[in-house]
């Protein structure tokens, strides 16, 4: 079953699982660099080997095209690991 982004309470949400905490941190840092380059910063939740992102555009208090673009880029970063 494919892990897809879901819409919940006005946010795009997705979790990614890794073999350990170190791999999760590597992914968080890659996404952090990406988010900084886009000037669009997600909520990131990390519990050991799982990383969850919540995306929404704060100024609009809604999901925007920028959130969908960031979600796509996050998925690409995950595939590159």
mmJSON file of the N, C-alpha and C atoms, coordinates in Angstrom:
{"data_MODEL":{"atom_site":{
"group_PDB":["ATOM","ATOM","ATOM","ATOM","ATOM","ATOM","ATOM","ATOM","ATOM","ATOM","ATOM","ATOM","ATOM","ATOM","ATOM","ATOM","ATOM","ATOM","ATOM","ATOM","ATOM","ATOM","ATOM","ATOM","ATOM","ATOM","ATOM","ATOM","ATOM","ATOM","ATOM","ATOM","ATOM","ATOM","ATOM","ATOM","ATOM","ATOM","ATOM","ATOM","ATOM","ATOM","ATOM","ATOM","ATOM","ATOM","ATOM","ATOM","ATOM","ATOM","ATOM","ATOM","ATOM","ATOM","ATOM","ATOM","ATOM","ATOM","ATOM","ATOM","ATOM","ATOM","ATOM","ATOM","ATOM","ATOM","ATOM","ATOM","ATOM","ATOM","ATOM","ATOM","ATOM","ATOM","ATOM","ATOM","ATOM","ATOM","ATOM","ATOM","ATOM","ATOM","ATOM","ATOM","ATOM","ATOM","ATOM","ATOM","ATOM","ATOM","ATOM","ATOM","ATOM","ATOM","ATOM","ATOM","ATOM","ATOM","ATOM","ATOM","ATOM","ATOM","ATOM","ATOM","ATOM","ATOM","ATOM","ATOM","ATOM","ATOM","ATOM","ATOM","ATOM","ATOM","ATOM","ATOM","ATOM","ATOM","ATOM","ATOM","ATOM","ATOM","ATOM","ATOM","ATOM","ATOM","ATOM","ATOM","ATOM","ATOM","ATOM","ATOM","ATOM","ATOM","ATOM","ATOM","ATOM","ATOM","ATOM","ATOM","ATOM","ATOM","ATOM","ATOM","ATOM","ATOM","ATOM","ATOM","ATOM","ATOM","ATOM","ATOM","ATOM","ATOM","ATOM","ATOM","ATOM","ATOM","ATOM","ATOM","ATOM","ATOM","ATOM","ATOM","ATOM","ATOM","ATOM","ATOM","ATOM","ATOM","ATOM","ATOM","ATOM","ATOM","ATOM","ATOM","ATOM","ATOM","ATOM","ATOM","ATOM","ATOM","ATOM","ATOM","ATOM","ATOM","ATOM","ATOM","ATOM","ATOM","ATOM","ATOM","ATOM","ATOM","ATOM","ATOM","ATOM","ATOM","ATOM","ATOM","ATOM","ATOM","ATOM","ATOM","ATOM","ATOM","ATOM","ATOM","ATOM","ATOM","ATOM","ATOM","ATOM","ATOM","ATOM","ATOM","ATOM","ATOM","ATOM","ATOM","ATOM","ATOM","ATOM","ATOM","ATOM","ATOM","ATOM","ATOM","ATOM","ATOM","ATOM","ATOM","ATOM","ATOM","ATOM","ATOM","ATOM","ATOM","ATOM","ATOM","ATOM","ATOM","ATOM"],
"id":[1,2,3,4,5,6,7,8,9,10,11,12,13,14,15,16,17,18,19,20,21,22,23,24,25,26,27,28,29,30,31,32,33,34,35,36,37,38,39,40,41,42,43,44,45,46,47,48,49,50,51,52,53,54,55,56,57,58,59,60,61,62,63,64,65,66,67,68,69,70,71,72,73,74,75,76,77,78,79,80,81,82,83,84,85,86,87,88,89,90,91,92,93,94,95,96,97,98,99,100,101,102,103,104,105,106,107,108,109,110,111,112,113,114,115,116,117,118,119,120,121,122,123,124,125,126,127,128,129,130,131,132,133,134,135,136,137,138,139,140,141,142,143,144,145,146,147,148,149,150,151,152,153,154,155,156,157,158,159,160,161,162,163,164,165,166,167,168,169,170,171,172,173,174,175,176,177,178,179,180,181,182,183,184,185,186,187,188,189,190,191,192,193,194,195,196,197,198,199,200,201,202,203,204,205,206,207,208,209,210,211,212,213,214,215,216,217,218,219,220,221,222,223,224,225,226,227,228,229,230,231,232,233,234,235,236,237,238,239,240,241,242,243],
"type_symbol":["N","C","C","N","C","C","N","C","C","N","C","C","N","C","C","N","C","C","N","C","C","N","C","C","N","C","C","N","C","C","N","C","C","N","C","C","N","C","C","N","C","C","N","C","C","N","C","C","N","C","C","N","C","C","N","C","C","N","C","C","N","C","C","N","C","C","N","C","C","N","C","C","N","C","C","N","C","C","N","C","C","N","C","C","N","C","C","N","C","C","N","C","C","N","C","C","N","C","C","N","C","C","N","C","C","N","C","C","N","C","C","N","C","C","N","C","C","N","C","C","N","C","C","N","C","C","N","C","C","N","C","C","N","C","C","N","C","C","N","C","C","N","C","C","N","C","C","N","C","C","N","C","C","N","C","C","N","C","C","N","C","C","N","C","C","N","C","C","N","C","C","N","C","C","N","C","C","N","C","C","N","C","C","N","C","C","N","C","C","N","C","C","N","C","C","N","C","C","N","C","C","N","C","C","N","C","C","N","C","C","N","C","C","N","C","C","N","C","C","N","C","C","N","C","C","N","C","C","N","C","C","N","C","C","N","C","C","N","C","C","N","C","C"],
"label_atom_id":["N","CA","C","N","CA","C","N","CA","C","N","CA","C","N","CA","C","N","CA","C","N","CA","C","N","CA","C","N","CA","C","N","CA","C","N","CA","C","N","CA","C","N","CA","C","N","CA","C","N","CA","C","N","CA","C","N","CA","C","N","CA","C","N","CA","C","N","CA","C","N","CA","C","N","CA","C","N","CA","C","N","CA","C","N","CA","C","N","CA","C","N","CA","C","N","CA","C","N","CA","C","N","CA","C","N","CA","C","N","CA","C","N","CA","C","N","CA","C","N","CA","C","N","CA","C","N","CA","C","N","CA","C","N","CA","C","N","CA","C","N","CA","C","N","CA","C","N","CA","C","N","CA","C","N","CA","C","N","CA","C","N","CA","C","N","CA","C","N","CA","C","N","CA","C","N","CA","C","N","CA","C","N","CA","C","N","CA","C","N","CA","C","N","CA","C","N","CA","C","N","CA","C","N","CA","C","N","CA","C","N","CA","C","N","CA","C","N","CA","C","N","CA","C","N","CA","C","N","CA","C","N","CA","C","N","CA","C","N","CA","C","N","CA","C","N","CA","C","N","CA","C","N","CA","C","N","CA","C","N","CA","C","N","CA","C","N","CA","C","N","CA","C","N","CA","C","N","CA","C","N","CA","C"],
"label_alt_id":[null,null,null,null,null,null,null,null,null,null,null,null,null,null,null,null,null,null,null,null,null,null,null,null,null,null,null,null,null,null,null,null,null,null,null,null,null,null,null,null,null,null,null,null,null,null,null,null,null,null,null,null,null,null,null,null,null,null,null,null,null,null,null,null,null,null,null,null,null,null,null,null,null,null,null,null,null,null,null,null,null,null,null,null,null,null,null,null,null,null,null,null,null,null,null,null,null,null,null,null,null,null,null,null,null,null,null,null,null,null,null,null,null,null,null,null,null,null,null,null,null,null,null,null,null,null,null,null,null,null,null,null,null,null,null,null,null,null,null,null,null,null,null,null,null,null,null,null,null,null,null,null,null,null,null,null,null,null,null,null,null,null,null,null,null,null,null,null,null,null,null,null,null,null,null,null,null,null,null,null,null,null,null,null,null,null,null,null,null,null,null,null,null,null,null,null,null,null,null,null,null,null,null,null,null,null,null,null,null,null,null,null,null,null,null,null,null,null,null,null,null,null,null,null,null,null,null,null,null,null,null,null,null,null,null,null,null,null,null,null,null,null,null],
"label_comp_id":["UNK","UNK","UNK","UNK","UNK","UNK","UNK","UNK","UNK","UNK","UNK","UNK","UNK","UNK","UNK","UNK","UNK","UNK","UNK","UNK","UNK","UNK","UNK","UNK","UNK","UNK","UNK","UNK","UNK","UNK","UNK","UNK","UNK","UNK","UNK","UNK","UNK","UNK","UNK","UNK","UNK","UNK","UNK","UNK","UNK","UNK","UNK","UNK","UNK","UNK","UNK","UNK","UNK","UNK","UNK","UNK","UNK","UNK","UNK","UNK","UNK","UNK","UNK","UNK","UNK","UNK","UNK","UNK","UNK","UNK","UNK","UNK","UNK","UNK","UNK","UNK","UNK","UNK","UNK","UNK","UNK","UNK","UNK","UNK","UNK","UNK","UNK","UNK","UNK","UNK","UNK","UNK","UNK","UNK","UNK","UNK","UNK","UNK","UNK","UNK","UNK","UNK","UNK","UNK","UNK","UNK","UNK","UNK","UNK","UNK","UNK","UNK","UNK","UNK","UNK","UNK","UNK","UNK","UNK","UNK","UNK","UNK","UNK","UNK","UNK","UNK","UNK","UNK","UNK","UNK","UNK","UNK","UNK","UNK","UNK","UNK","UNK","UNK","UNK","UNK","UNK","UNK","UNK","UNK","UNK","UNK","UNK","UNK","UNK","UNK","UNK","UNK","UNK","UNK","UNK","UNK","UNK","UNK","UNK","UNK","UNK","UNK","UNK","UNK","UNK","UNK","UNK","UNK","UNK","UNK","UNK","UNK","UNK","UNK","UNK","UNK","UNK","UNK","UNK","UNK","UNK","UNK","UNK","UNK","UNK","UNK","UNK","UNK","UNK","UNK","UNK","UNK","UNK","UNK","UNK","UNK","UNK","UNK","UNK","UNK","UNK","UNK","UNK","UNK","UNK","UNK","UNK","UNK","UNK","UNK","UNK","UNK","UNK","UNK","UNK","UNK","UNK","UNK","UNK","UNK","UNK","UNK","UNK","UNK","UNK","UNK","UNK","UNK","UNK","UNK","UNK","UNK","UNK","UNK","UNK","UNK","UNK","UNK","UNK","UNK","UNK","UNK","UNK"],
"label_asym_id":["A","A","A","A","A","A","A","A","A","A","A","A","A","A","A","A","A","A","A","A","A","A","A","A","A","A","A","A","A","A","A","A","A","A","A","A","A","A","A","A","A","A","A","A","A","A","A","A","A","A","A","A","A","A","A","A","A","A","A","A","A","A","A","A","A","A","A","A","A","A","A","A","A","A","A","A","A","A","A","A","A","A","A","A","A","A","A","A","A","A","A","A","A","A","A","A","A","A","A","A","A","A","A","A","A","A","A","A","A","A","A","A","A","A","A","A","A","A","A","A","A","A","A","A","A","A","A","A","A","A","A","A","A","A","A","A","A","A","A","A","A","A","A","A","A","A","A","A","A","A","A","A","A","A","A","A","A","A","A","A","A","A","A","A","A","A","A","A","A","A","A","A","A","A","A","A","A","A","A","A","A","A","A","A","A","A","A","A","A","A","A","A","A","A","A","A","A","A","A","A","A","A","A","A","A","A","A","A","A","A","A","A","A","A","A","A","A","A","A","A","A","A","A","A","A","A","A","A","A","A","A","A","A","A","A","A","A","A","A","A","A","A","A"],
"label_entity_id":["1","1","1","1","1","1","1","1","1","1","1","1","1","1","1","1","1","1","1","1","1","1","1","1","1","1","1","1","1","1","1","1","1","1","1","1","1","1","1","1","1","1","1","1","1","1","1","1","1","1","1","1","1","1","1","1","1","1","1","1","1","1","1","1","1","1","1","1","1","1","1","1","1","1","1","1","1","1","1","1","1","1","1","1","1","1","1","1","1","1","1","1","1","1","1","1","1","1","1","1","1","1","1","1","1","1","1","1","1","1","1","1","1","1","1","1","1","1","1","1","1","1","1","1","1","1","1","1","1","1","1","1","1","1","1","1","1","1","1","1","1","1","1","1","1","1","1","1","1","1","1","1","1","1","1","1","1","1","1","1","1","1","1","1","1","1","1","1","1","1","1","1","1","1","1","1","1","1","1","1","1","1","1","1","1","1","1","1","1","1","1","1","1","1","1","1","1","1","1","1","1","1","1","1","1","1","1","1","1","1","1","1","1","1","1","1","1","1","1","1","1","1","1","1","1","1","1","1","1","1","1","1","1","1","1","1","1","1","1","1","1","1","1"],
"label_seq_id":[1,1,1,2,2,2,3,3,3,4,4,4,5,5,5,6,6,6,7,7,7,8,8,8,9,9,9,10,10,10,11,11,11,12,12,12,13,13,13,14,14,14,15,15,15,16,16,16,17,17,17,18,18,18,19,19,19,20,20,20,21,21,21,22,22,22,23,23,23,24,24,24,25,25,25,26,26,26,27,27,27,28,28,28,29,29,29,30,30,30,31,31,31,32,32,32,33,33,33,34,34,34,35,35,35,36,36,36,37,37,37,38,38,38,39,39,39,40,40,40,41,41,41,42,42,42,43,43,43,44,44,44,45,45,45,46,46,46,47,47,47,48,48,48,49,49,49,50,50,50,51,51,51,52,52,52,53,53,53,54,54,54,55,55,55,56,56,56,57,57,57,58,58,58,59,59,59,60,60,60,61,61,61,62,62,62,63,63,63,64,64,64,65,65,65,66,66,66,67,67,67,68,68,68,69,69,69,70,70,70,71,71,71,72,72,72,73,73,73,74,74,74,75,75,75,76,76,76,77,77,77,78,78,78,79,79,79,80,80,80,81,81,81],
"pdbx_PDB_ins_code":[null,null,null,null,null,null,null,null,null,null,null,null,null,null,null,null,null,null,null,null,null,null,null,null,null,null,null,null,null,null,null,null,null,null,null,null,null,null,null,null,null,null,null,null,null,null,null,null,null,null,null,null,null,null,null,null,null,null,null,null,null,null,null,null,null,null,null,null,null,null,null,null,null,null,null,null,null,null,null,null,null,null,null,null,null,null,null,null,null,null,null,null,null,null,null,null,null,null,null,null,null,null,null,null,null,null,null,null,null,null,null,null,null,null,null,null,null,null,null,null,null,null,null,null,null,null,null,null,null,null,null,null,null,null,null,null,null,null,null,null,null,null,null,null,null,null,null,null,null,null,null,null,null,null,null,null,null,null,null,null,null,null,null,null,null,null,null,null,null,null,null,null,null,null,null,null,null,null,null,null,null,null,null,null,null,null,null,null,null,null,null,null,null,null,null,null,null,null,null,null,null,null,null,null,null,null,null,null,null,null,null,null,null,null,null,null,null,null,null,null,null,null,null,null,null,null,null,null,null,null,null,null,null,null,null,null,null,null,null,null,null,null,null],
"Cartn_x":[0.839,0.0,0.884,0.591,1.391,1.058,2.081,1.935,1.683,0.492,0.125,-0.083,0.021,-0.32,-1.821,-2.242,-3.668,-3.977,-5.189,-5.651,-6.404,-6.01,-6.67,-6.56,-7.665,-7.753,-7.002,-7.193,-6.608,-5.11,-4.579,-3.146,-2.93,-1.798,-1.328,-0.413,-0.647,0.109,0.602,1.862,2.431,3.56,3.664,4.746,5.657,6.93,7.951,8.68,8.913,9.615,11.016,11.954,13.356,13.87,15.053,15.596,16.034,16.402,16.837,16.76,17.092,17.034,17.998,19.187,20.196,19.683,19.048,18.508,17.371,16.56,15.471,16.042,17.116,17.731,18.345,18.955,19.509,18.394,17.246,16.102,15.579,15.458,14.983,15.892,17.193,18.13,18.028,17.823,17.651,16.38,15.31,14.053,14.185,14.919,15.138,15.824,16.836,17.521,16.569,15.773,14.786,13.775,13.235,12.228,12.804,14.035,14.683,14.842,15.218,15.392,14.065,12.954,11.627,10.991,11.642,11.084,9.674,9.537,8.243,8.548,8.232,8.728,7.622,7.776,6.757,6.88,5.825,5.9,6.501,7.55,8.233,8.155,7.659,7.556,8.409,9.344,10.228,10.114,9.787,9.791,10.637,11.827,12.835,13.04,12.438,12.693,11.55,10.614,9.486,9.482,9.285,9.219,7.864,7.151,5.848,5.922,5.361,5.305,3.86,3.638,2.347,2.607,1.92,2.111,0.832,0.963,-0.109,0.51,-0.164,0.348,-0.212,0.677,0.266,-0.525,-0.079,-0.759,-2.207,-2.456,-3.802,-4.582,-3.867,-4.478,-5.195,-4.525,-5.097,-3.963,-4.301,-3.356,-3.297,-2.073,-1.898,-1.096,-0.935,-0.129,1.308,1.806,3.162,3.289,2.261,2.272,2.325,1.549,1.568,2.931,3.55,4.879,5.911,5.846,6.768,6.544,5.306,5.007,5.653,5.532,6.123,7.644,8.245,9.7,10.158,9.386,9.707,9.686,8.668,8.593,9.819,10.267,11.437,12.697,12.853,14.0,13.998,12.828,12.717,13.152,12.742,13.126,14.624,15.281,16.714,17.576,16.984,17.777,18.201],
"Cartn_y":[-1.18,0.0,1.244,2.172,3.38,4.369,4.98,5.997,7.334,7.885,9.13,10.257,11.473,12.651,12.662,12.971,13.07,14.499,14.926,16.228,16.009,16.766,16.656,18.017,18.528,19.827,20.928,20.994,22.059,21.943,20.732,20.505,19.262,19.237,18.023,17.318,16.029,15.295,13.972,13.647,12.361,11.983,10.67,10.142,9.257,9.275,8.473,7.663,6.392,5.517,5.213,5.128,4.874,3.739,3.228,2.089,2.49,3.768,4.215,5.742,6.249,7.676,8.461,7.919,8.602,8.857,7.861,8.027,9.049,9.04,10.022,11.437,11.634,12.96,13.411,12.492,12.823,13.35,12.679,13.087,14.452,14.649,15.932,17.063,16.859,17.894,18.179,17.142,17.339,18.147,17.794,18.523,19.948,20.117,21.454,22.373,21.861,22.652,23.011,22.038,22.262,23.324,23.181,24.125,25.537,25.643,26.951,27.575,26.759,27.284,27.754,27.154,27.532,28.619,28.927,29.842,29.418,28.115,27.538,26.414,26.621,25.765,24.9,23.579,22.668,22.46,21.961,21.452,20.056,19.775,18.487,17.846,16.611,15.857,14.602,14.397,13.234,12.428,11.152,10.221,9.031,8.946,7.95,7.79,6.781,6.516,6.97,7.726,8.196,9.723,10.234,11.677,11.998,12.927,13.35,14.828,15.149,16.541,16.989,18.239,18.908,20.164,20.268,21.399,22.208,23.524,24.461,25.838,26.724,28.078,28.95,29.389,30.098,31.368,32.132,33.392,33.171,32.042,31.744,30.829,30.241,29.239,28.165,27.745,26.745,26.09,25.041,24.368,25.136,25.435,26.187,25.363,25.92,25.261,25.063,25.983,25.859,24.627,24.326,23.129,21.865,21.84,20.674,20.521,21.632,21.59,21.061,21.546,21.078,19.594,19.159,17.739,16.882,17.308,16.572,16.52,17.632,17.697,16.822,16.778,15.915,14.451,14.072,12.698,12.374,13.32,13.097,12.916,13.72,13.581,12.189,11.693,10.369,9.285,9.418,8.438,8.438,9.574,9.702,9.07,8.746,8.155,6.745],
"Cartn_z":[0.0,0.0,0.0,-0.885,-1.012,0.099,0.629,1.655,0.961,1.115,0.431,1.421,0.905,1.688,1.913,3.121,3.43,3.884,3.624,4.101,5.398,6.42,7.711,8.398,8.849,9.538,8.801,7.494,6.695,6.477,6.609,6.43,5.574,4.87,4.213,5.2,5.435,6.453,5.875,6.208,5.788,6.73,7.004,7.836,6.996,7.355,6.695,7.757,7.484,8.421,7.917,8.863,8.555,9.421,9.08,9.836,11.238,11.422,12.74,12.834,14.007,14.288,13.402,13.19,12.379,10.965,10.346,9.0,8.985,10.033,10.136,10.181,10.935,11.034,9.711,8.987,7.674,6.776,6.788,5.973,6.415,7.719,8.243,7.755,7.805,7.368,5.88,5.068,3.618,3.337,4.024,3.84,4.388,5.466,6.017,5.023,4.336,3.312,2.174,1.764,0.705,1.131,2.322,2.822,2.907,3.366,3.465,2.082,1.088,-0.272,-0.873,-0.414,-0.9,-0.02,1.11,2.103,2.508,2.721,3.118,4.1,5.35,6.416,7.016,6.915,7.431,8.935,9.514,10.881,10.757,11.521,11.465,12.843,12.872,14.12,13.951,14.888,14.815,16.098,15.947,17.063,16.624,17.171,16.86,15.356,14.74,13.317,12.409,12.933,12.129,12.075,10.862,10.643,10.02,10.62,10.112,9.756,8.59,8.136,8.096,8.488,8.336,7.521,6.394,5.484,5.37,5.507,5.236,5.116,4.443,4.26,5.371,6.24,7.454,7.152,6.16,5.847,5.407,4.765,4.262,5.204,6.181,7.065,6.24,5.169,4.269,3.479,2.769,1.891,0.579,0.141,-1.099,-2.105,-3.299,-4.336,-3.86,-3.048,-2.518,-1.615,-0.861,-0.013,-0.861,-1.924,-2.819,-3.485,-3.835,-4.44,-3.443,-2.207,-1.184,-0.902,-0.862,-0.637,-1.723,-2.958,-4.076,-3.945,-3.552,-3.383,-2.207,-1.125,0.008,-0.427,-1.18,-1.701,-2.549,-3.348,-4.197,-3.347,-2.308,-1.409,-0.756,-0.4,0.212,-0.775,-2.031,-3.055,-3.311,-3.106,-3.368,-2.277,-1.133,-0.034,-0.349],
"occupancy":[1.0,1.0,1.0,1.0,1.0,1.0,1.0,1.0,1.0,1.0,1.0,1.0,1.0,1.0,1.0,1.0,1.0,1.0,1.0,1.0,1.0,1.0,1.0,1.0,1.0,1.0,1.0,1.0,1.0,1.0,1.0,1.0,1.0,1.0,1.0,1.0,1.0,1.0,1.0,1.0,1.0,1.0,1.0,1.0,1.0,1.0,1.0,1.0,1.0,1.0,1.0,1.0,1.0,1.0,1.0,1.0,1.0,1.0,1.0,1.0,1.0,1.0,1.0,1.0,1.0,1.0,1.0,1.0,1.0,1.0,1.0,1.0,1.0,1.0,1.0,1.0,1.0,1.0,1.0,1.0,1.0,1.0,1.0,1.0,1.0,1.0,1.0,1.0,1.0,1.0,1.0,1.0,1.0,1.0,1.0,1.0,1.0,1.0,1.0,1.0,1.0,1.0,1.0,1.0,1.0,1.0,1.0,1.0,1.0,1.0,1.0,1.0,1.0,1.0,1.0,1.0,1.0,1.0,1.0,1.0,1.0,1.0,1.0,1.0,1.0,1.0,1.0,1.0,1.0,1.0,1.0,1.0,1.0,1.0,1.0,1.0,1.0,1.0,1.0,1.0,1.0,1.0,1.0,1.0,1.0,1.0,1.0,1.0,1.0,1.0,1.0,1.0,1.0,1.0,1.0,1.0,1.0,1.0,1.0,1.0,1.0,1.0,1.0,1.0,1.0,1.0,1.0,1.0,1.0,1.0,1.0,1.0,1.0,1.0,1.0,1.0,1.0,1.0,1.0,1.0,1.0,1.0,1.0,1.0,1.0,1.0,1.0,1.0,1.0,1.0,1.0,1.0,1.0,1.0,1.0,1.0,1.0,1.0,1.0,1.0,1.0,1.0,1.0,1.0,1.0,1.0,1.0,1.0,1.0,1.0,1.0,1.0,1.0,1.0,1.0,1.0,1.0,1.0,1.0,1.0,1.0,1.0,1.0,1.0,1.0,1.0,1.0,1.0,1.0,1.0,1.0,1.0,1.0,1.0,1.0,1.0,1.0,1.0,1.0,1.0,1.0,1.0,1.0],
"B_iso_or_equiv":[0.0,0.0,0.0,0.0,0.0,0.0,0.0,0.0,0.0,0.0,0.0,0.0,0.0,0.0,0.0,0.0,0.0,0.0,0.0,0.0,0.0,0.0,0.0,0.0,0.0,0.0,0.0,0.0,0.0,0.0,0.0,0.0,0.0,0.0,0.0,0.0,0.0,0.0,0.0,0.0,0.0,0.0,0.0,0.0,0.0,0.0,0.0,0.0,0.0,0.0,0.0,0.0,0.0,0.0,0.0,0.0,0.0,0.0,0.0,0.0,0.0,0.0,0.0,0.0,0.0,0.0,0.0,0.0,0.0,0.0,0.0,0.0,0.0,0.0,0.0,0.0,0.0,0.0,0.0,0.0,0.0,0.0,0.0,0.0,0.0,0.0,0.0,0.0,0.0,0.0,0.0,0.0,0.0,0.0,0.0,0.0,0.0,0.0,0.0,0.0,0.0,0.0,0.0,0.0,0.0,0.0,0.0,0.0,0.0,0.0,0.0,0.0,0.0,0.0,0.0,0.0,0.0,0.0,0.0,0.0,0.0,0.0,0.0,0.0,0.0,0.0,0.0,0.0,0.0,0.0,0.0,0.0,0.0,0.0,0.0,0.0,0.0,0.0,0.0,0.0,0.0,0.0,0.0,0.0,0.0,0.0,0.0,0.0,0.0,0.0,0.0,0.0,0.0,0.0,0.0,0.0,0.0,0.0,0.0,0.0,0.0,0.0,0.0,0.0,0.0,0.0,0.0,0.0,0.0,0.0,0.0,0.0,0.0,0.0,0.0,0.0,0.0,0.0,0.0,0.0,0.0,0.0,0.0,0.0,0.0,0.0,0.0,0.0,0.0,0.0,0.0,0.0,0.0,0.0,0.0,0.0,0.0,0.0,0.0,0.0,0.0,0.0,0.0,0.0,0.0,0.0,0.0,0.0,0.0,0.0,0.0,0.0,0.0,0.0,0.0,0.0,0.0,0.0,0.0,0.0,0.0,0.0,0.0,0.0,0.0,0.0,0.0,0.0,0.0,0.0,0.0,0.0,0.0,0.0,0.0,0.0,0.0,0.0,0.0,0.0,0.0,0.0,0.0],
"pdbx_formal_charge":[null,null,null,null,null,null,null,null,null,null,null,null,null,null,null,null,null,null,null,null,null,null,null,null,null,null,null,null,null,null,null,null,null,null,null,null,null,null,null,null,null,null,null,null,null,null,null,null,null,null,null,null,null,null,null,null,null,null,null,null,null,null,null,null,null,null,null,null,null,null,null,null,null,null,null,null,null,null,null,null,null,null,null,null,null,null,null,null,null,null,null,null,null,null,null,null,null,null,null,null,null,null,null,null,null,null,null,null,null,null,null,null,null,null,null,null,null,null,null,null,null,null,null,null,null,null,null,null,null,null,null,null,null,null,null,null,null,null,null,null,null,null,null,null,null,null,null,null,null,null,null,null,null,null,null,null,null,null,null,null,null,null,null,null,null,null,null,null,null,null,null,null,null,null,null,null,null,null,null,null,null,null,null,null,null,null,null,null,null,null,null,null,null,null,null,null,null,null,null,null,null,null,null,null,null,null,null,null,null,null,null,null,null,null,null,null,null,null,null,null,null,null,null,null,null,null,null,null,null,null,null,null,null,null,null,null,null,null,null,null,null,null,null],
"auth_seq_id":[1,1,1,2,2,2,3,3,3,4,4,4,5,5,5,6,6,6,7,7,7,8,8,8,9,9,9,10,10,10,11,11,11,12,12,12,13,13,13,14,14,14,15,15,15,16,16,16,17,17,17,18,18,18,19,19,19,20,20,20,21,21,21,22,22,22,23,23,23,24,24,24,25,25,25,26,26,26,27,27,27,28,28,28,29,29,29,30,30,30,31,31,31,32,32,32,33,33,33,34,34,34,35,35,35,36,36,36,37,37,37,38,38,38,39,39,39,40,40,40,41,41,41,42,42,42,43,43,43,44,44,44,45,45,45,46,46,46,47,47,47,48,48,48,49,49,49,50,50,50,51,51,51,52,52,52,53,53,53,54,54,54,55,55,55,56,56,56,57,57,57,58,58,58,59,59,59,60,60,60,61,61,61,62,62,62,63,63,63,64,64,64,65,65,65,66,66,66,67,67,67,68,68,68,69,69,69,70,70,70,71,71,71,72,72,72,73,73,73,74,74,74,75,75,75,76,76,76,77,77,77,78,78,78,79,79,79,80,80,80,81,81,81],
"auth_comp_id":["UNK","UNK","UNK","UNK","UNK","UNK","UNK","UNK","UNK","UNK","UNK","UNK","UNK","UNK","UNK","UNK","UNK","UNK","UNK","UNK","UNK","UNK","UNK","UNK","UNK","UNK","UNK","UNK","UNK","UNK","UNK","UNK","UNK","UNK","UNK","UNK","UNK","UNK","UNK","UNK","UNK","UNK","UNK","UNK","UNK","UNK","UNK","UNK","UNK","UNK","UNK","UNK","UNK","UNK","UNK","UNK","UNK","UNK","UNK","UNK","UNK","UNK","UNK","UNK","UNK","UNK","UNK","UNK","UNK","UNK","UNK","UNK","UNK","UNK","UNK","UNK","UNK","UNK","UNK","UNK","UNK","UNK","UNK","UNK","UNK","UNK","UNK","UNK","UNK","UNK","UNK","UNK","UNK","UNK","UNK","UNK","UNK","UNK","UNK","UNK","UNK","UNK","UNK","UNK","UNK","UNK","UNK","UNK","UNK","UNK","UNK","UNK","UNK","UNK","UNK","UNK","UNK","UNK","UNK","UNK","UNK","UNK","UNK","UNK","UNK","UNK","UNK","UNK","UNK","UNK","UNK","UNK","UNK","UNK","UNK","UNK","UNK","UNK","UNK","UNK","UNK","UNK","UNK","UNK","UNK","UNK","UNK","UNK","UNK","UNK","UNK","UNK","UNK","UNK","UNK","UNK","UNK","UNK","UNK","UNK","UNK","UNK","UNK","UNK","UNK","UNK","UNK","UNK","UNK","UNK","UNK","UNK","UNK","UNK","UNK","UNK","UNK","UNK","UNK","UNK","UNK","UNK","UNK","UNK","UNK","UNK","UNK","UNK","UNK","UNK","UNK","UNK","UNK","UNK","UNK","UNK","UNK","UNK","UNK","UNK","UNK","UNK","UNK","UNK","UNK","UNK","UNK","UNK","UNK","UNK","UNK","UNK","UNK","UNK","UNK","UNK","UNK","UNK","UNK","UNK","UNK","UNK","UNK","UNK","UNK","UNK","UNK","UNK","UNK","UNK","UNK","UNK","UNK","UNK","UNK","UNK","UNK","UNK","UNK","UNK","UNK","UNK","UNK"],
"auth_asym_id":["A","A","A","A","A","A","A","A","A","A","A","A","A","A","A","A","A","A","A","A","A","A","A","A","A","A","A","A","A","A","A","A","A","A","A","A","A","A","A","A","A","A","A","A","A","A","A","A","A","A","A","A","A","A","A","A","A","A","A","A","A","A","A","A","A","A","A","A","A","A","A","A","A","A","A","A","A","A","A","A","A","A","A","A","A","A","A","A","A","A","A","A","A","A","A","A","A","A","A","A","A","A","A","A","A","A","A","A","A","A","A","A","A","A","A","A","A","A","A","A","A","A","A","A","A","A","A","A","A","A","A","A","A","A","A","A","A","A","A","A","A","A","A","A","A","A","A","A","A","A","A","A","A","A","A","A","A","A","A","A","A","A","A","A","A","A","A","A","A","A","A","A","A","A","A","A","A","A","A","A","A","A","A","A","A","A","A","A","A","A","A","A","A","A","A","A","A","A","A","A","A","A","A","A","A","A","A","A","A","A","A","A","A","A","A","A","A","A","A","A","A","A","A","A","A","A","A","A","A","A","A","A","A","A","A","A","A","A","A","A","A","A","A"],
"auth_atom_id":["N","CA","C","N","CA","C","N","CA","C","N","CA","C","N","CA","C","N","CA","C","N","CA","C","N","CA","C","N","CA","C","N","CA","C","N","CA","C","N","CA","C","N","CA","C","N","CA","C","N","CA","C","N","CA","C","N","CA","C","N","CA","C","N","CA","C","N","CA","C","N","CA","C","N","CA","C","N","CA","C","N","CA","C","N","CA","C","N","CA","C","N","CA","C","N","CA","C","N","CA","C","N","CA","C","N","CA","C","N","CA","C","N","CA","C","N","CA","C","N","CA","C","N","CA","C","N","CA","C","N","CA","C","N","CA","C","N","CA","C","N","CA","C","N","CA","C","N","CA","C","N","CA","C","N","CA","C","N","CA","C","N","CA","C","N","CA","C","N","CA","C","N","CA","C","N","CA","C","N","CA","C","N","CA","C","N","CA","C","N","CA","C","N","CA","C","N","CA","C","N","CA","C","N","CA","C","N","CA","C","N","CA","C","N","CA","C","N","CA","C","N","CA","C","N","CA","C","N","CA","C","N","CA","C","N","CA","C","N","CA","C","N","CA","C","N","CA","C","N","CA","C","N","CA","C","N","CA","C","N","CA","C","N","CA","C","N","CA","C","N","CA","C","N","CA","C","N","CA","C","N","CA","C"],
"pdbx_PDB_model_num":[1,1,1,1,1,1,1,1,1,1,1,1,1,1,1,1,1,1,1,1,1,1,1,1,1,1,1,1,1,1,1,1,1,1,1,1,1,1,1,1,1,1,1,1,1,1,1,1,1,1,1,1,1,1,1,1,1,1,1,1,1,1,1,1,1,1,1,1,1,1,1,1,1,1,1,1,1,1,1,1,1,1,1,1,1,1,1,1,1,1,1,1,1,1,1,1,1,1,1,1,1,1,1,1,1,1,1,1,1,1,1,1,1,1,1,1,1,1,1,1,1,1,1,1,1,1,1,1,1,1,1,1,1,1,1,1,1,1,1,1,1,1,1,1,1,1,1,1,1,1,1,1,1,1,1,1,1,1,1,1,1,1,1,1,1,1,1,1,1,1,1,1,1,1,1,1,1,1,1,1,1,1,1,1,1,1,1,1,1,1,1,1,1,1,1,1,1,1,1,1,1,1,1,1,1,1,1,1,1,1,1,1,1,1,1,1,1,1,1,1,1,1,1,1,1,1,1,1,1,1,1,1,1,1,1,1,1,1,1,1,1,1,1]
}}}
